[in-house]
Amino acid sequence: MTSQIRATLDRDLRTLQDDLLRLGSMLDEAISRAMRSLADRNLPLARQVVTDDAPINTLRFQIEEACLSLIATQQPAAGDLRKVVAAMSIVSDMERMADHAAGIAKIVLKMGDEPLLKPLIDMPRMAEECRQMLKQALDAFVSRDVELARAVASRDDVIDDLYKQIFRELLSFMVEDPRTTTRALYLLFAAHNLERIGDRAVNITERVIFMTSGEMKELSAGPDAPL
């Protein structure tokens, strides 16, 4: 590979990485706003989260197109090719994470002015864990840090435990008073969206390990919705 071709490839890879991080920033903001809209019962903010999902989708497809173009024109090999392939998978997971954030906002819109069944305690902790997992997973991608990727994946247990706690608590509300069922299910569906965001953050770390070592390995073999 000549120095000019290498320089062009490095430039394209940096652009790809920058776009991936920009998507990550948009996703982090979506999760944050979705949770604020739920906690504050802020319907305009919830509508904004739903609206802002479209630019995230657009950027996802732009990144995928850039990956395909890079493969076709630059013909990367070995580690470079794995990075491009990993990026294509990562942006797909990130776009789905944004869908889950929008899902929380849509729940807020369905709730309307109906008060929350209970104060939010464990769910904000889940959201913060999700945001930290996303940030660290992308840090691991940039630094090609396998150990950081594995550490991020292990944090999913915290999210799963919080989800189980929320499930048990909301179930007790429904058993004691069936009239609370609708409001309990709203919160349970919101928590499930966060649990899925955590699972997809683990998917990102799996792609980081593939990018670095070429090894395809599942880091979390648990069910999608552990109860």
N, C-alpha and C positions, 0 to 999 in steps of 0.2 A: 504494500500500500504506500503510495507516494505521500510526501508530506502535505501536499495540497489537498489530496483526497481525505487524509486523516484530519486535517484542520476543518474541512467542511463537515465531516462526520461529527467531530467533537462539538462544533457549533450547533448542529441540528440536535444532538443529544442534550446540550445545555438548554436549548429552547424547549425541548420536550419536557425536561425536568422542571423548568420555570412554569410552564403551563400546568403541569401536574400540581405544583405547589399552589398556584393561583386557584385551581379548582378546590384544593384542600381548604384554602382560606374561605372560599364561598360556602363550602359545606359546613365548616365550623360555625360560621355566622348563622347559617340556616338552623342548625341544632340549637344554638343559643337563643335565637329569636322564637323558635317554636316553643321552647320551654318557658320563655318569658310570657308568651301569649297565653299559655295554659295557666301559669301561676297567677297572672294578673287579670285573666279573663279578658284579654285585649283582642277583640275581634278584628279591628283594622290591621293589627300586626300579624294576626293569623292569615288574613287575606294576602298580606305582602309576602309572607313565607311561601304561600302557594304560588303566587305570581312569579316570584324569584326562582322557582324551580325550572322555568323555561330556559333562562340563560345558562344554568348549570348543565342542562341537557345539551344545549348548543355547544358549549365548550367541550363536553365529553366527546361529541361526534367529531369536533375539530381535531382533538388530540388523537383519536383513533385514525382519522384520515392522514394526519401527519405521520403516524407510526407506519401505516401502510406505504405511504410515499417514501419514507426513509428506507424501508426494506427494499422497495423496488428500485430506487435510484442509487442508494449507497451500498446496498448488499452487505450489511454488517455481518460479522461472524462471531462465534464464540460468545464471550461475555457481553459484547455490544448488542448482539442479537437477542440474548436473553433479557437484557435491560429493556429493549423495545417491546418484546413480547410480554414481559412482566407489566410494563406500563399500560399496555392495552387491557390487560385483565384488571389492573388496579383501578383504572378510570371507570370501568364498568361497575365495580363494587362501589366506588364512591358515588356514582350517579344513583345507584340503588339506595345508598345511605341517605342521600338527599331526598329520595322519594319517601323514606321512612320519616324524615323530619317534616316533610310536607304532610304526611299522614297524621302526625300529631296536630298540626295546624288545622287540618280538616276536621279532626275530632272536636277541636275548640269551636269551630264554626257550627258543628252539629249541636253542641251543648248550648250555644246561644247564651242567654242570660242565666241559665240554670246554675245554681251555686255548686261548688265542688263538694263531693261527698265528705271529704276529709282533707285536712291540711297536707300539703305535699312535703314529705320528709325524705323518703328513700329515693323518689324519682329524680329530684335534682342531683342527688349523689350519682345516680346512674348516668345522667346526662353529662356530668363533669368527667366521670370515668371514660365515657365514650369520646369526649373531646380530647382528653389526654392521650387515649390510645391512638386516635387518629393522628395527632401531632407527632407522637413518638414513632408511629409506624412510618410516616413520611420522612422523619429524621433518619430512620434506619435505612430507608430507600436511598436517600441522598448520600449517606455515609457508608452504605453497603455493610452495615453492622448486623451480623447474624445474631449476636448475643442480645443486642437491644431488641431485635425482632422477636426473639423467643421470650424475652421479659415482657414485651407488650402483650403477646398472646396469653401469657399466664394471668394477666389482669382481667381477662374475660370471666374468670371464676368469681370475681367480686361482683360484676354485673349480674351474673346468673344467680348468685346468692341474694342480691337485692330484689331481683325479679321474683324469686320464690317467696320472699318475705311479703312483697306487695300482693302477690297472688293469694297467699294464705289470709292476709288481713282483709282483702276485699271479699274473698269467699265467705269469711265470717260475717261480714256486713249483710251479704245477700241471704245467708242462712237465717240470721236473726230477724231480718226484716226484708221480705221479698220486694217491698216497694222501693228499695234502694238499688235494685238490680241494674236498671238502665244507667244510673250514674256510676255505679261500680264498674260496669263494663266499659264505659268511656275511659276511665282511668286505667283499667287493665289493658285495653287496646293501646293506649298511649305508652304504657310501660313495655308492652310487647314490641312496639316500634323501636324503642331504645335498646331492648335486648338484641334485636336483629342488627342494629347498627354496630353493636359490640362484636357480633359474629362476623360481620363483613370487615371489621378492622383486623380481625384475626386472619381473614383471607388475604389481606394486604401483606401481612407479615410472612405468610406462606410464600407469596410471590417474591418477597425480598430474599428469602432463603434460596428460592429457585434461581433468582438472578445472580446470586453470589456463588452458589455451589453447583447449580444444575440439578439439585435434588428436589423432587416434588414430594412433599410430605405434609400430611394433615396434622395440624397442631392441636386441634380440638375435635374429638370424636363424639362429643355429646350431641343430643338431639337439638333441633332448632329451637324448641321452646321448652326448656327444662322446667319441670314442675316439682 
